[in-house]
């Protein structure tokens, strides 16, 4: 069938939660990946600086992934203070794994629809496949109707009918996956902490304990 892909899931993980973990698990199983690498960001160019420190976010990711043997943490971004562009991270990963290993960047559909705003976004397809997790009841094809024209063209040219395409080459394809709805967000978890509300079952018990014990998101 070819070489099993490696999934790449980046984000601030401020904090990591069960939605992130379920997304990675769905991609791992549906695409028959060998592993998923979680890459906590340092200074994201498209959004505000994270609330939690780099050390705390890294600790939370490591805590969440402790018992998941197919999930690993990659620290190449987290301590950087300059803007972390995905194309640079992917270039570094490609240099590490070589030209033959399939890589798959995991994105939610909203992030994919904004891909054209990324730094050197068209180079991303030279470095990795893209696996898009589409929202329940909103197929990616329908969402693409309002997309940027250049992104539409890339989507039409690169969309693969099945995940097996990801095993046949190192980069360049787009695959859309379905995922059960988990309406969980890091923003909501931070808000609940600030309001002294319970966050159990939104993230792992170990991460919940870490957040409470360190009082990361509670008011001073």
N, C-alpha and C positions, 0 to 999 in steps of 0.2 A: 504493500500500500504506500510505500515511501517512508519518509522520516516523520516521526511524530512531532508536531509543533510545540513550541514553547510560548505560553501566553504571557502577556505583559499588561499589568494593570497599574497605572499610575494614578496619583491623586494626593491631595493634602492629607487625607485620613485624619481629619480634625473633628471627631475621632473616627477610626475605623468602626464599621458597624455590620450588622448581619446582612444588609443589602449588598455590601461589597463582597462578603464571603459567599453569598448565594450566587451572585453574578459569576464569580470565579469558578464555583463548582459547576454551574450550568455549562460554561464554556469548556471546562476540563472534560466533562462527560460527553457533551454533544459533539465536540470537535476531536475527541480522543487525543488530548494533549498529554505530553509527558509531565508537564509541570506548569504552574502559573507563578510568575515573579511579581511581587508587590513592590512598587517603587515609590516610597514617600517623597514628595517634592520638597525642594528647598524654598526658593523664592519664585512662585508661579507668576509668569508674565501677564496672565489674563485675569487675575483676581487679587483681592486684598491679601495681605500677609496673614498666615494662619494664626489662630488664637493661641494654641498650645505651642510650646517650644519644639524645635527639631528633635531634641532628645526625648521629650514626652511622646511625641507622635510616633517616633521610631519604637519606643518601648511598647506603646499600645499595639502597634502592628505585630511586633514580635510576640507579645502576649497572646494576641488573637490567633496567631498561626501556630502556636506551640505544638499542638497535637495533629496538625495537618501535614502529612509527609509530602504531599504533592505541591504544597505551597511553600514559597521561600521569600525572604526579604532581600531586597537589593538596595544598598545604601549609597549608590553613586550620585544621587541628587541631593539627599536630605541636608547635608552640611554646606551646600553651596550658597553663597550670598548674592551671586549675580543671577540674573534671570535664567531659569532652566527651560530651554526650548526642547520640545519633544524630539525634533529632528536631530539635535545633538546627542540626546540620550540614546536614540535608536542607532545612530552612527556608531556610538561606543559599543552598544550591544552587538551590532553586526560585526564589528572588529573582533569582539570576544568570541563569537560563535562561528565565524567563518561564513563563506558565501552559500553553503548548501543547506544550513539549518533553517527550517521554516520558523519564522517569528510571527506572532499574531498580537497586534495591539487591540486590547479590549476597550470598547467605547459604548456608552449609552447613546441612544438615538439622538438626544439633544446635542451632545458633544459632537457627534458625527456631522450633524447639520451645520455646525459652526466650523468645520474643519478648514474651510477656505480662508478663515481669519488667522490661522496658525502661521507662524514663521516658516517660510519655505515649505508650505504644506504639500505641494506636489511631489517633493522628494520623499515624503513618507512612504509612498507606494514603491519606491525603489528599495526600501529597507525592510518593509514588513507587509504582511497581510493586515487587513482590518476586519475584526469581528464586531459587528454591531448588535447590541442587545436591544431589540425593539420592544416598545411598550405594548402590553396586552390591549387588543382592540384597535391598535394603531400601527398597521404594517408600515415598514420603512418605505415601501414603494409609494404609499399614499402621502407620507410625510415629505417625500422628495419633491412633491408638486410645488412646494414653496421654497425650495432650495436655490442656492446660487447656481447660475447657469453652468459655470465651469465644474462645479461639484456634481451637478446632474450628469454632465458628460462623462466624468470619471466614473460615476456610479453605473451608468449604462454600459460602459466599456468593460468594467471590472467585476460586476456582480456575478458570483458563482452560484450555481443551483444547489450545491450541497457542500457540507464541510470537508468531504474527501479531497476537494481541490486544494485545501490547505496543506496536504501531505505531499503534493506533487511538485511544488516549487517553493522557493524560499520566501517569495514576497509577491505583491502586486494584486491580489484578489480581495474582494469584499464579500463577506458572508454575513447574512442576517439570521439571528437566532431569536427564538421565543423564550421568555422567562416568566415564571409566575410573578404576579404583582406583589411587591413588598414595599409599602409606602413608608420608607424609613429614610431620614436624611440627617446628616451631621448637624445641620442648622437647627433642626428640631431637638436633637439630643442636647446641644449646647443651651438652647432656650429652656428646656426642662430642668437642666442643672441649675441655671440661673434663678429659676423659680422654685428651687428645692422640690422638684417633682421626681418621681421614680423613673429610671430609664431601663429597668430590668426588661429583658427579652428584646430590646432594641439592638443591643450588642452582646458580646459574650459575657458570661459572668465574671471572667477574669478581667476583662477590660472595664466592666462596670465597677468592680472593686478597685481597680487602679485609679479610675477617675475620681471616685469618692475619697479614696485614701490620700490622694495628692491634691484634692480640691481644685482641679484644673479649671473647671468652668463655673465654679461658684463665685458669687460676688465677694469682694474683699471685706 
